[in-house]
């Protein structure tokens, strides 16, 4: 599978997708389904890395058509780790602006580093635990 799935924590609440090689939306859908099936918690944080290093689907800019098929009933946040890639940041911010109403319970966050991502997740988990 061109999307490697690893859990960042023992509780299976933070899942990391590393993109390695060409992928398509069916691969992405399969990765989402596999991670949700193996989650031990009702809330999952997704961390997407190495996306810019992998060839993207030809219809990448029509993500909205595919976004509607994503199940987000238990997704707390999706983090797109971009490094300094301006195009990927723009795509992330555009997705957030266009689809935030479709996914009102899911934060879509663009970060520069994994360390920044982990700090954001920690803040979200602390906030969520307070409720």
Secondary structure by P-SEA (a helix, b strand, c coil): ccbbbbbccccccbbbbbbcccccaaaaaaaaaaaaaaccccbbbbbbccccccccccccccaaaaaaacccccccbbbbbccccaaaaaaaaaaaaacccccccbbbbbbccaaaaaaaaaaaaaaaaac
